[in-house]
């Protein structure tokens, strides 16, 4: 917030005039900071590009970083070595890639994928490098389902199928090169020891969601969480938010971002039908899901797109983004383009022309 205030003051001091517009761009922790700006300091920016946000910070550390660590490390036999991640990723692709009508290694909406990791369970005489043990299968199920409280309610959404294999997938976030080297573990341990419990001896195996999550939320929530769905102050001063999330994000579940978008819509729509609520929300706040994109970049899908120009045109010319073209690069060359669509719309192939050319896709309601 102070950066925005000071930046405007410095600009005015240097040029003798205040800037015409102020824009925010950030992803991941930067996405959380953008959410904080939109919710708490709506006067700072005219428009914000917010990507893959860790907006529900405390729940994310407890329900994702820590949960995925517990799933794979609480019992040493549950750990999935990085060289076995491709077994899962390839099986998911084989089972669900074609559901969207195009075989391209990308799941357009992983919520439609019903693949059961039980299918990968090792047979009695099977080479252990080609399958998963029952405990490894359970770890995958746990990571996809998310943690539950004693009442059986999901506390934080799990990861979704798709994009497990390859750089930036599960091998860096979930498994690491070896046990206790994955990014989820490194984030969870440091946060819980140093920020929640102030205890360098804290043992992650003692964590209990019903007992400890309220402690964590009370300790770090007020400072770090950006979960307030009331964006009316931003809307009322003409601000715009362009939110995006990679469907194959192995760090922050895309389902949490969709849930936040739906909370905003619900708050604005009290007593209105769904179509009206969506239309009113999209006047200032649009969500673009990015099929096959990992955490802010990478993954099997097109991951390069210019959200800032789309935002500028929205704020300055009142041209709301109806589609944003994303590109997939290999060795610096564009090999595929696809439109990203305002949620809940999805990109659908026309049935003719190359499926690698965005021109042959339309944004439609699923």
Legacy VTK file of the C-alpha trace (Angstrom):
# vtk DataFile Version 3.0
C-alpha trace
ASCII
DATASET POLYDATA
POINTS 366 float
0.000 0.000 0.000
2.774 2.451 0.926
4.558 1.600 -2.333
1.496 2.778 -4.257
1.185 5.963 -2.181
4.892 6.767 -2.413
5.093 5.844 -6.090
2.399 8.372 -6.943
4.100 11.057 -4.829
7.495 10.410 -6.443
5.944 10.495 -9.926
4.247 13.816 -9.200
7.439 15.294 -7.727
9.441 14.262 -10.793
6.972 15.176 -13.547
4.967 17.939 -11.871
1.713 16.029 -12.423
0.082 12.993 -10.865
0.039 9.794 -12.977
-3.095 9.398 -15.114
-3.538 5.789 -14.018
-2.090 3.342 -11.530
-2.030 -0.393 -12.242
-1.052 -3.381 -10.163
0.392 -6.636 -11.561
1.318 -9.608 -9.385
1.147 -13.405 -9.166
1.300 -15.882 -6.250
2.368 -13.899 -3.150
2.019 -10.922 -5.498
-1.527 -12.117 -6.197
-2.224 -12.147 -2.456
-0.856 -8.601 -2.207
-3.089 -7.561 -5.107
-6.114 -9.029 -3.339
-5.102 -7.135 -0.201
-4.940 -3.908 -2.231
-8.331 -4.498 -3.872
-9.990 -5.298 -0.528
-8.287 -2.966 1.938
-6.944 -0.070 -0.159
-9.359 0.228 -3.105
-8.261 3.809 -3.829
-4.643 2.840 -4.671
-5.099 1.362 -8.154
-7.434 1.876 -11.097
-6.956 -1.711 -12.179
-5.289 -4.853 -10.908
-3.975 -7.967 -12.657
-4.009 -10.702 -10.017
-2.629 -14.169 -10.775
-2.763 -17.505 -8.922
-3.295 -15.666 -5.640
-2.328 -17.029 -2.218
-5.124 -14.826 -0.912
-6.348 -17.140 1.867
-2.783 -17.157 3.192
-3.181 -18.923 6.546
-5.604 -21.562 5.246
-3.334 -22.088 2.233
-0.302 -22.774 4.423
-2.291 -25.095 6.679
-4.558 -26.697 4.084
-2.174 -26.975 1.129
1.521 -26.621 2.055
1.105 -28.578 5.292
-1.602 -30.988 4.093
0.341 -32.116 1.013
3.384 -32.543 3.282
1.418 -34.662 5.757
0.007 -36.750 2.892
3.475 -37.679 1.630
5.782 -37.405 4.679
3.805 -38.325 7.811
4.372 -41.980 6.897
7.720 -42.407 5.051
6.127 -45.108 2.868
3.644 -42.547 1.498
6.403 -40.498 -0.135
6.276 -40.484 -3.944
9.750 -40.159 -5.504
10.010 -37.523 -8.246
10.786 -40.087 -10.942
7.379 -41.694 -10.334
5.391 -38.480 -10.824
5.209 -39.116 -14.578
3.342 -42.385 -13.903
0.521 -40.339 -12.384
0.706 -37.469 -14.866
0.715 -39.733 -17.929
-2.216 -41.781 -16.589
-4.286 -38.648 -15.924
-3.573 -37.369 -19.428
-4.454 -40.726 -20.982
-7.726 -40.888 -19.042
-8.945 -37.308 -19.290
-7.165 -35.354 -22.043
-9.794 -36.124 -24.698
-12.784 -35.142 -22.511
-12.661 -31.586 -23.914
-12.688 -32.885 -27.494
-9.007 -32.219 -28.224
-5.983 -34.384 -27.438
-3.305 -31.839 -26.612
-1.951 -32.920 -23.232
-4.163 -30.335 -21.491
-7.343 -30.761 -19.418
-9.556 -27.764 -20.175
-11.524 -28.303 -16.953
-9.948 -30.855 -14.592
-13.137 -30.948 -12.495
-14.534 -33.210 -15.229
-11.715 -35.756 -14.770
-12.835 -38.752 -12.722
-9.559 -40.667 -12.916
-9.075 -42.976 -9.905
-5.407 -43.349 -8.883
-6.280 -46.843 -7.572
-5.731 -47.911 -11.188
-1.989 -47.321 -10.677
-1.697 -49.697 -7.706
1.170 -52.179 -8.075
0.264 -55.763 -8.879
1.972 -58.460 -6.781
4.835 -59.130 -9.208
4.970 -55.689 -10.880
8.173 -53.633 -11.145
7.788 -50.992 -8.392
9.186 -48.289 -10.711
6.139 -48.597 -12.986
3.324 -48.311 -10.439
2.320 -46.828 -7.075
2.123 -48.609 -3.724
-1.215 -48.490 -1.878
0.170 -45.795 0.472
1.366 -43.705 -2.481
-2.075 -44.061 -4.083
-3.653 -42.828 -0.856
-1.277 -39.835 -0.851
-2.508 -38.845 -4.319
-6.123 -39.194 -3.180
-5.422 -37.048 -0.117
-3.719 -34.331 -2.172
-6.631 -34.219 -4.615
-9.322 -34.257 -1.919
-7.920 -31.642 0.476
-8.040 -31.798 4.294
-11.271 -32.273 6.202
-12.306 -31.329 9.708
-13.841 -33.719 12.243
-17.276 -33.038 10.726
-16.034 -34.245 7.339
-16.122 -30.839 5.643
-13.334 -29.895 3.231
-11.320 -27.124 4.888
-9.258 -26.156 1.851
-9.537 -27.444 -1.725
-7.044 -29.987 -2.987
-5.058 -29.841 -6.193
-6.845 -30.980 -9.356
-5.751 -33.634 -11.866
-3.513 -32.586 -14.761
-0.013 -31.236 -15.256
1.616 -33.405 -12.568
4.515 -34.410 -14.812
7.109 -32.084 -16.267
9.059 -29.135 -14.854
7.150 -26.990 -12.373
4.749 -29.841 -11.635
4.600 -32.172 -8.675
8.335 -32.959 -8.734
9.208 -29.466 -7.537
6.206 -28.645 -5.324
4.978 -31.940 -3.888
7.865 -34.408 -3.921
11.061 -32.388 -4.159
14.260 -34.169 -5.153
13.953 -36.254 -1.981
11.765 -36.293 1.167
11.564 -32.946 3.000
12.835 -31.024 -0.054
9.520 -30.195 -1.770
8.418 -26.559 -1.830
5.184 -27.342 0.016
7.149 -28.789 2.937
9.663 -25.932 3.058
6.845 -23.388 3.139
4.756 -25.214 5.739
7.550 -25.937 8.183
9.027 -22.438 8.238
5.651 -20.737 8.523
4.296 -22.927 11.303
7.502 -22.944 13.372
8.287 -19.248 13.068
5.034 -17.390 12.490
2.243 -19.463 14.042
3.724 -21.351 16.992
6.994 -19.448 17.681
8.503 -22.864 18.337
11.681 -24.054 16.555
10.964 -27.577 17.865
7.414 -27.761 16.436
6.704 -31.187 14.917
4.357 -31.218 11.915
3.062 -34.679 12.893
1.326 -33.138 15.926
-0.901 -30.903 13.751
-4.649 -31.265 14.294
-6.970 -29.268 12.013
-9.812 -28.855 14.506
-7.462 -27.740 17.263
-4.668 -25.908 15.434
-6.254 -24.189 12.430
-8.201 -21.741 14.657
-4.914 -20.959 16.451
-3.184 -20.245 13.143
-6.064 -18.139 11.801
-6.129 -16.054 14.981
-2.355 -15.566 14.918
-1.672 -14.668 11.273
-5.085 -14.220 9.630
-5.706 -10.540 10.476
-2.340 -9.492 9.020
-1.947 -11.864 6.077
-5.332 -13.071 4.833
-7.067 -11.303 1.945
-10.382 -13.161 1.875
-12.972 -10.342 2.109
-15.385 -10.758 -0.838
-16.727 -7.205 -0.555
-15.118 -5.417 -3.507
-17.876 -2.790 -3.757
-15.600 0.097 -2.680
-13.255 -0.746 -5.581
-16.171 -1.167 -7.986
-17.826 2.081 -6.908
-14.753 4.147 -7.761
-14.515 2.517 -11.189
-11.724 0.037 -10.454
-11.334 -3.184 -12.437
-9.857 -6.565 -11.483
-8.548 -9.095 -13.993
-7.957 -12.341 -12.080
-6.385 -15.468 -13.578
-5.329 -18.908 -12.343
-3.544 -21.851 -13.978
-5.619 -25.024 -13.894
-2.408 -27.091 -13.526
-1.038 -25.069 -10.603
0.754 -27.557 -8.297
1.207 -24.883 -5.615
-2.098 -23.084 -5.061
-5.335 -24.895 -5.875
-7.273 -23.185 -8.685
-10.464 -24.216 -6.883
-9.776 -21.698 -4.119
-9.670 -18.832 -6.610
-12.911 -19.969 -8.235
-14.488 -20.174 -4.764
-13.433 -16.602 -3.988
-14.851 -15.373 -7.308
-18.148 -17.091 -6.530
-18.183 -15.530 -3.040
-17.818 -12.064 -4.576
-20.610 -12.871 -7.017
-22.861 -14.157 -4.212
-22.348 -11.005 -2.151
-23.235 -8.767 -5.111
-26.181 -10.905 -6.165
-28.232 -11.107 -3.002
-31.761 -11.822 -4.250
-30.833 -11.824 -7.954
-30.686 -14.683 -10.426
-27.327 -16.197 -11.390
-27.112 -14.638 -14.855
-27.715 -11.142 -13.464
-25.190 -11.713 -10.680
-22.561 -12.870 -13.172
-23.191 -9.933 -15.510
-22.957 -7.407 -12.676
-19.768 -8.969 -11.337
-18.164 -9.069 -14.786
-18.736 -5.330 -15.189
-15.671 -4.812 -12.989
-14.243 -8.230 -12.040
-13.396 -11.065 -14.441
-11.710 -14.401 -13.841
-9.750 -16.178 -16.574
-8.841 -19.823 -15.957
-5.733 -20.936 -17.866
-5.907 -24.628 -18.904
-2.626 -26.479 -18.458
-0.720 -23.566 -16.928
1.355 -24.287 -13.836
2.030 -21.848 -11.007
2.070 -18.446 -12.757
3.899 -19.961 -15.735
4.950 -23.243 -17.330
2.961 -26.444 -17.572
1.633 -28.238 -20.664
-0.762 -25.454 -21.751
-0.313 -21.984 -23.303
1.082 -19.793 -20.510
2.089 -16.451 -22.096
-0.528 -13.715 -22.331
-0.768 -9.942 -21.965
-3.261 -9.318 -19.172
-1.998 -5.781 -18.519
-2.912 -4.452 -21.969
-6.359 -6.069 -21.627
-6.757 -4.347 -18.250
-5.628 -0.953 -19.607
-8.152 -1.157 -22.456
-10.853 -2.072 -19.943
-10.072 0.849 -17.619
-9.200 3.500 -20.216
-11.497 2.582 -23.126
-14.232 0.647 -21.283
-13.488 -2.322 -23.552
-14.071 -5.307 -21.252
-11.882 -8.328 -22.054
-14.024 -10.922 -23.879
-11.013 -13.166 -24.618
-7.273 -12.993 -24.020
-4.964 -14.853 -26.379
-2.457 -17.150 -24.661
0.567 -18.603 -26.452
2.652 -21.720 -25.923
6.330 -21.249 -26.687
8.923 -23.900 -27.444
12.522 -22.775 -27.988
11.267 -19.196 -28.308
8.784 -20.043 -31.073
4.978 -19.902 -30.725
3.643 -23.425 -31.311
0.048 -22.916 -30.146
-2.393 -20.126 -29.329
-5.667 -20.420 -27.435
-8.195 -17.929 -26.132
-8.637 -17.576 -22.383
-12.281 -16.921 -21.574
-14.082 -15.053 -18.780
-15.170 -17.678 -16.256
-17.389 -19.674 -16.409
-17.011 -19.601 -20.207
-14.586 -22.052 -21.820
-12.800 -22.081 -25.166
-14.439 -24.457 -27.642
-12.966 -25.518 -30.974
-15.130 -24.705 -34.004
-14.461 -28.148 -35.486
-12.484 -26.844 -38.447
-8.959 -25.501 -38.794
-5.946 -26.108 -36.579
-6.513 -26.699 -32.873
-3.242 -24.807 -32.356
-4.756 -21.544 -33.633
-6.880 -19.412 -31.280
-8.835 -18.079 -34.259
-10.604 -21.456 -34.497
-11.999 -21.249 -30.934
-14.993 -19.440 -29.455
-15.692 -18.629 -25.822
-18.924 -20.386 -24.860
-20.818 -21.326 -21.708
-20.009 -24.964 -20.860
LINES 1 367
366 0 1 2 3 4 5 6 7 8 9 10 11 12 13 14 15 16 17 18 19 20 21 22 23 24 25 26 27 28 29 30 31 32 33 34 35 36 37 38 39 40 41 42 43 44 45 46 47 48 49 50 51 52 53 54 55 56 57 58 59 60 61 62 63 64 65 66 67 68 69 70 71 72 73 74 75 76 77 78 79 80 81 82 83 84 85 86 87 88 89 90 91 92 93 94 95 96 97 98 99 100 101 102 103 104 105 106 107 108 109 110 111 112 113 114 115 116 117 118 119 120 121 122 123 124 125 126 127 128 129 130 131 132 133 134 135 136 137 138 139 140 141 142 143 144 145 146 147 148 149 150 151 152 153 154 155 156 157 158 159 160 161 162 163 164 165 166 167 168 169 170 171 172 173 174 175 176 177 178 179 180 181 182 183 184 185 186 187 188 189 190 191 192 193 194 195 196 197 198 199 200 201 202 203 204 205 206 207 208 209 210 211 212 213 214 215 216 217 218 219 220 221 222 223 224 225 226 227 228 229 230 231 232 233 234 235 236 237 238 239 240 241 242 243 244 245 246 247 248 249 250 251 252 253 254 255 256 257 258 259 260 261 262 263 264 265 266 267 268 269 270 271 272 273 274 275 276 277 278 279 280 281 282 283 284 285 286 287 288 289 290 291 292 293 294 295 296 297 298 299 300 301 302 303 304 305 306 307 308 309 310 311 312 313 314 315 316 317 318 319 320 321 322 323 324 325 326 327 328 329 330 331 332 333 334 335 336 337 338 339 340 341 342 343 344 345 346 347 348 349 350 351 352 353 354 355 356 357 358 359 360 361 362 363 364 365
